Amino acid sequence: MWEITVLRKVLPMLVSASRSLSLPAVLPGLVLCAAVTFSAYLIEQLQMMIFGSHWIESLVLAILIGVAVRSSICLPQTFIPGIQFAAKTLLEIAVVLLGASLSTAAIRQAGLPLVGGIAVLVALSLAGSFVIGRLFGLSASLATLVACGNSICGNSAIAAAAPVIGAKPDDVAASIAFTALLGVGAVLTLPLLHLFLGLSAVQYGVFAGLTAYAVPQVLAATAAAGAVSIQVGTLVKLIRVMMLGPVILVLGAVHGRRPGGSAVNLRHLLPWFILGFAVMATLRSLDAIPAALLPGMAAISAAFTVTAMAALGLSVDVRSVAHTGGRVLAAAALSLLALGVLGLCLIGLLNIV
């Protein structure tokens, strides 16, 4: 089967990504990252037990704990190879597995007008958020990460875009931390906007799907509005997430150019993990991945992403994050507000009732 042939080409690339590192070299850093990851999951579960929900996700907690550890002690050099391996290779593997969670069936179900409208909204939001970030003095890399997080799917988009554009750990940590903070604020604010704006159940589902960062946040924001809002919001959110692949390919094309601007480095244009992401998404759309494997693949992708964020936290200079924090928060907040306005305009243009 062609699927097996493609996988045979992709898997060796995955193995070669870590070929130069031996297990003894990376083990200390990996153990430390795993400990930070475990702590993040434990705190998340404690929130569930005490409050009935987790206000701060394990991914954000992993960064915060990692930063706290790095800021409190001087890590020996022996930990660095494993931390770098987790921050890069594990993150790339997580991106590949993320592709298995996407399916083009959502596009066929929604219809072309809504899908096209979402695609245009994502493009406008990306451009607008990037410009806002630059106006607030953010670096091009940090502005790109904030734009991806706001416009597509929050932390997952930031994590996927970071290796493509060669983002610094400080930029990744800052963008995720403050985008996550706004994500919690959005979940709390959206139900109030539902009442204030007088949106119907369908309209509010579309609005929540266009503005909330993650599927769980969409579910939380639309729960009080009823089953219709939940279903519509989830569908819109999934379509928005599917824009991640094309956006990553565009970023690869832009950042793969040499300083002269005429030649394109194919390795940067189509990194192995983006090819793997596309292959997984294609296989999922063709129902070529056994359904029994999907939950496990999603769990591994999520765990590797959290571990990579722990590694990023362990790599961060907290003074750098603090220096850009206010500007990142202001840029992300204004970008989110612009996204909400664009969402309302899309609802009006499509005459969604």
C-alpha positions as CSV (number, residue, x, y, z in Angstrom):
1,M,0.0,0.0,0.0
2,W,1.2,3.5,-0.8
3,E,0.6,4.6,2.8
4,I,3.1,2.1,4.1
5,T,5.6,3.3,1.5
6,V,5.3,6.9,2.5
7,L,5.6,6.0,6.2
8,R,8.8,4.0,5.4
9,K,10.2,7.2,4.0
10,V,9.1,9.5,6.9
11,L,10.1,7.3,9.8
12,P,13.8,7.1,9.0
13,M,13.8,10.9,9.0
14,L,12.4,10.8,12.5
15,V,15.1,8.4,13.6
16,S,17.8,10.4,12.0
17,A,16.8,13.5,13.9
18,S,18.3,12.0,17.1
19,R,21.0,9.9,15.5
20,S,23.9,12.0,16.7
21,L,22.9,11.8,20.4
22,S,23.4,8.8,22.6
23,L,21.1,7.8,25.4
24,P,23.6,8.4,28.2
25,A,24.1,11.9,26.9
26,V,20.4,12.9,26.8
27,L,19.1,10.8,29.7
28,P,19.8,13.3,32.6
29,G,18.1,16.2,30.8
30,L,15.2,14.0,29.7
31,V,14.7,12.8,33.3
32,L,14.6,16.4,34.5
33,C,12.1,17.3,31.7
34,A,10.0,14.3,32.6
35,A,10.0,15.4,36.3
36,V,8.8,18.9,35.4
37,T,6.1,17.4,33.1
38,F,4.9,15.0,35.8
39,S,4.7,18.0,38.2
40,A,2.7,20.0,35.7
41,Y,0.2,17.1,35.2
42,L,-0.1,16.6,38.9
43,I,-0.9,20.3,39.5
44,E,-3.5,20.2,36.7
45,Q,-5.2,17.2,38.3
46,L,-5.2,18.9,41.7
47,Q,-7.0,21.8,40.1
48,M,-9.6,19.4,38.7
49,M,-10.1,17.8,42.2
50,I,-10.4,21.2,44.0
51,F,-12.1,23.4,41.5
52,G,-13.7,20.9,39.0
53,S,-11.7,22.3,36.1
54,H,-8.1,23.3,35.3
55,W,-7.6,27.0,35.0
56,I,-4.0,26.7,34.0
57,E,-3.2,23.9,31.5
58,S,-0.3,21.4,32.0
59,L,1.4,22.9,29.0
60,V,1.6,26.3,30.6
61,L,2.4,24.9,34.0
62,A,5.4,22.9,32.5
63,I,6.8,26.2,31.2
64,L,6.3,28.0,34.5
65,I,7.8,25.2,36.5
66,G,10.8,24.8,34.1
67,V,11.5,28.6,34.3
68,A,11.3,28.4,38.1
69,V,13.8,25.6,38.2
70,R,16.2,27.2,35.8
71,S,15.9,30.5,37.8
72,S,16.5,28.8,41.1
73,I,19.5,26.6,40.5
74,C,22.5,26.5,38.1
75,L,22.0,23.4,36.0
76,P,25.1,21.3,35.3
77,Q,26.2,21.0,31.7
78,T,25.2,17.3,31.7
79,F,21.5,18.3,31.6
80,I,21.7,20.5,28.5
81,P,21.8,17.8,25.7
82,G,18.6,16.1,27.0
83,I,16.9,19.5,27.4
84,Q,17.8,20.5,23.9
85,F,16.6,17.1,22.6
86,A,13.3,17.4,24.3
87,A,12.8,21.0,23.2
88,K,13.5,20.2,19.5
89,T,13.1,16.5,18.6
90,L,10.2,15.6,20.9
91,L,8.4,18.7,19.8
92,E,8.8,17.8,16.1
93,I,7.5,14.3,16.8
94,A,4.5,15.8,18.6
95,V,3.8,17.9,15.5
96,V,3.8,14.8,13.3
97,L,1.4,12.9,15.5
98,L,-0.8,16.0,15.7
99,G,-1.6,15.5,12.0
100,A,-3.5,12.3,12.9
101,S,-6.0,14.4,14.8
102,L,-7.1,16.3,11.7
103,S,-9.6,15.2,9.1
104,T,-10.9,16.9,6.0
105,A,-14.4,15.5,6.8
106,A,-15.0,18.6,8.8
107,I,-14.6,20.8,5.7
108,R,-17.1,18.7,3.7
109,Q,-19.6,19.0,6.6
110,A,-19.4,22.7,7.0
111,G,-19.7,23.8,3.4
112,L,-17.4,26.0,1.2
113,P,-18.7,29.5,2.2
114,L,-18.0,29.0,5.9
115,V,-14.7,27.2,5.2
116,G,-13.6,30.0,2.8
117,G,-14.7,32.6,5.3
118,I,-12.6,31.0,8.1
119,A,-9.6,30.7,5.8
120,V,-9.8,34.5,5.0
121,L,-10.3,35.3,8.6
122,V,-7.3,33.4,9.7
123,A,-5.2,35.1,7.0
124,L,-6.4,38.5,8.0
125,S,-5.9,37.8,11.7
126,L,-2.3,36.5,11.1
127,A,-1.4,39.6,9.2
128,G,-3.1,42.0,11.6
129,S,-1.7,40.3,14.7
130,F,1.8,40.3,13.2
131,V,1.6,44.0,12.4
132,I,0.2,44.8,15.9
133,G,3.1,42.8,17.5
134,R,5.7,44.7,15.5
135,L,4.1,48.0,16.4
136,F,4.4,47.1,20.1
137,G,8.1,46.5,19.5
138,L,8.1,42.6,19.4
139,S,10.7,40.8,17.4
140,A,9.6,39.3,14.1
141,S,9.8,35.8,15.6
142,L,7.8,36.7,18.7
143,A,5.2,38.6,16.7
144,T,4.8,35.6,14.4
145,L,4.3,33.2,17.3
146,V,1.7,35.5,18.9
147,A,-0.1,35.8,15.6
148,C,-0.2,32.0,15.1
149,G,-1.4,31.5,18.6
150,N,-4.2,34.0,18.3
151,S,-5.3,33.2,14.8
152,I,-5.3,29.4,14.8
153,C,-5.2,27.3,17.9
154,G,-3.2,28.9,20.7
155,N,-0.4,26.8,22.3
156,S,-0.5,24.1,19.6
157,A,0.0,26.6,16.8
158,I,2.9,28.3,18.7
159,A,4.5,24.9,19.4
160,A,4.2,23.9,15.7
161,A,5.4,27.2,14.3
162,A,8.4,27.6,16.7
163,P,10.8,25.1,15.1
164,V,9.9,26.2,11.6
165,I,10.9,29.8,12.2
166,G,13.7,29.0,14.5
167,A,12.2,30.8,17.5
168,K,14.2,31.3,20.6
169,P,13.0,29.5,23.8
170,D,12.4,32.9,25.4
171,D,10.0,33.9,22.6
172,V,8.2,30.6,22.7
173,A,7.8,30.7,26.5
174,A,6.6,34.3,26.5
175,S,4.1,33.8,23.7
176,I,2.6,30.7,25.2
177,A,2.4,32.1,28.7
178,F,0.6,35.2,27.8
179,T,-1.6,33.7,25.1
180,A,-2.7,31.1,27.6
181,L,-3.5,33.8,30.1
182,L,-5.7,35.5,27.5
183,G,-7.3,32.1,26.6
184,V,-8.6,31.7,30.2
185,G,-9.9,35.3,30.0
186,A,-11.6,34.6,26.8
187,V,-13.4,31.5,28.2
188,L,-14.7,33.7,31.1
189,T,-15.7,36.6,28.8
190,L,-17.3,34.9,25.9
191,P,-20.5,33.8,27.7
192,L,-21.0,37.4,28.8
193,L,-20.6,38.6,25.2
194,H,-23.2,36.1,24.2
195,L,-25.8,37.8,26.4
196,F,-24.6,41.3,25.7
197,L,-24.5,40.9,21.9
198,G,-27.8,38.9,21.7
199,L,-26.3,36.2,19.5
200,S,-28.4,33.2,18.5
201,A,-27.1,29.7,19.5
202,V,-25.6,29.1,16.0
203,Q,-24.1,32.6,15.8
204,Y,-22.5,32.2,19.3
205,G,-21.2,28.8,18.4
206,V,-19.5,30.3,15.3
207,F,-18.2,33.2,17.3
208,A,-16.8,31.0,20.1
209,G,-15.2,28.7,17.6
210,L,-13.5,31.6,15.8
211,T,-12.1,33.2,19.0
212,A,-11.4,30.6,21.6
213,Y,-7.9,29.1,21.4
214,A,-8.5,25.4,22.0
215,V,-11.3,22.9,21.6
216,P,-11.8,22.4,25.4
217,Q,-12.0,26.2,25.7
218,V,-14.8,26.2,23.1
219,L,-16.6,23.5,24.9
220,A,-16.4,25.4,28.2
221,A,-17.4,28.7,26.6
222,T,-20.5,27.3,24.8
223,A,-21.7,24.8,27.4
224,A,-24.2,27.3,28.9
225,A,-25.6,28.1,25.4
226,G,-26.7,24.6,24.7
227,A,-25.9,21.6,22.5
228,V,-26.3,23.5,19.2
229,S,-23.7,26.1,20.2
230,I,-21.3,23.3,21.4
231,Q,-21.6,21.4,18.1
232,V,-21.3,24.5,15.9
233,G,-18.4,25.9,17.9
234,T,-16.5,22.6,17.9
235,L,-16.9,22.3,14.1
236,V,-15.7,25.8,13.4
237,K,-12.8,25.4,15.8
238,L,-11.7,22.1,14.0
239,I,-11.8,23.9,10.6
240,R,-9.7,26.7,12.1
241,V,-7.2,24.2,13.4
242,M,-6.9,22.7,9.9
243,M,-5.5,25.9,8.7
244,L,-2.4,25.1,10.7
245,G,-0.9,22.9,8.0
246,P,-1.0,25.5,5.2
247,V,0.2,28.3,7.5
248,I,3.2,26.2,8.6
249,L,4.1,25.5,5.0
250,V,3.9,29.2,4.2
251,L,6.1,30.0,7.2
252,G,8.5,27.3,6.0
253,A,8.7,29.0,2.6
254,V,9.3,32.4,4.0
255,H,11.9,31.5,6.6
256,G,13.6,29.0,4.3
257,R,14.8,31.8,2.0
258,R,18.5,32.7,2.2
259,P,19.5,36.2,3.1
260,G,19.7,37.1,-0.6
261,G,16.1,36.2,-1.0
262,S,16.5,34.3,-4.3
263,A,17.2,30.7,-3.3
264,V,15.0,28.5,-1.2
265,N,16.4,25.8,1.1
266,L,14.2,22.8,0.6
267,R,15.0,21.5,4.1
268,H,13.6,24.6,5.6
269,L,10.7,24.9,3.1
270,L,9.5,21.4,3.9
271,P,11.0,20.2,7.2
272,W,10.7,16.4,7.9
273,F,8.1,16.9,10.6
274,I,5.9,19.1,8.4
275,L,6.0,16.4,5.8
276,G,5.1,13.9,8.5
277,F,2.2,16.1,9.7
278,A,0.8,16.2,6.1
279,V,1.2,12.5,5.7
280,M,-0.6,11.8,9.0
281,A,-3.5,14.2,8.2
282,T,-3.8,12.6,4.7
283,L,-3.9,9.1,6.2
284,R,-6.5,10.2,8.8
285,S,-8.7,11.7,6.0
286,L,-8.5,8.4,4.1
287,D,-9.3,6.4,7.2
288,A,-6.0,4.6,6.8
289,I,-5.1,4.9,10.5
290,P,-6.9,2.3,12.7
291,A,-9.4,4.1,15.0
292,A,-8.0,2.2,18.0
293,L,-4.6,3.9,17.5
294,L,-5.9,7.5,17.4
295,P,-6.4,8.0,21.2
296,G,-2.9,6.7,21.9
297,M,-1.3,8.9,19.2
298,A,-3.1,12.0,20.5
299,A,-2.0,11.2,24.0
300,I,1.7,10.8,23.0
301,S,1.5,14.0,21.0
302,A,0.1,15.9,24.0
303,A,2.7,14.4,26.4
304,F,5.6,15.1,24.1
305,T,4.4,18.7,23.6
306,V,4.2,19.3,27.4
307,T,7.6,17.7,27.8
308,A,9.0,20.0,25.1
309,M,7.5,23.0,26.8
310,A,9.1,21.8,30.1
311,A,12.4,21.8,28.2
312,L,11.8,25.3,26.8
313,G,11.1,26.5,30.3
314,L,14.3,25.0,31.5
315,S,16.1,26.9,28.7
316,V,14.5,30.3,29.4
317,D,16.2,33.4,30.7
318,V,13.5,34.7,32.9
319,R,14.8,38.2,32.7
320,S,14.3,38.2,28.9
321,V,10.7,37.0,29.3
322,A,10.0,39.7,32.0
323,H,11.4,42.4,29.7
324,T,9.0,41.6,26.9
325,G,6.0,40.5,29.0
326,G,4.0,43.7,29.1
327,R,4.3,44.2,25.4
328,V,3.5,40.6,24.6
329,L,0.3,40.8,26.7
330,A,-0.8,44.1,25.2
331,A,-0.1,42.9,21.6
332,A,-1.9,39.5,22.2
333,A,-4.9,41.2,23.8
334,L,-5.3,43.7,21.0
335,S,-4.9,40.9,18.5
336,L,-7.6,38.9,20.2
337,L,-10.0,41.9,20.2
338,A,-9.4,42.3,16.5
339,L,-10.1,38.6,15.9
340,G,-13.4,39.0,17.7
341,V,-14.4,41.9,15.5
342,L,-13.4,39.9,12.4
343,G,-15.5,37.0,13.7
344,L,-18.6,39.2,14.1
345,C,-18.1,40.6,10.6
346,L,-17.9,37.1,9.1
347,I,-21.1,36.1,10.9
348,G,-22.8,39.2,9.3
349,L,-21.4,38.7,5.8
350,L,-22.5,35.0,5.7
351,N,-25.9,35.9,7.2
352,I,-25.6,33.2,9.8
353,V,-28.7,33.0,11.9
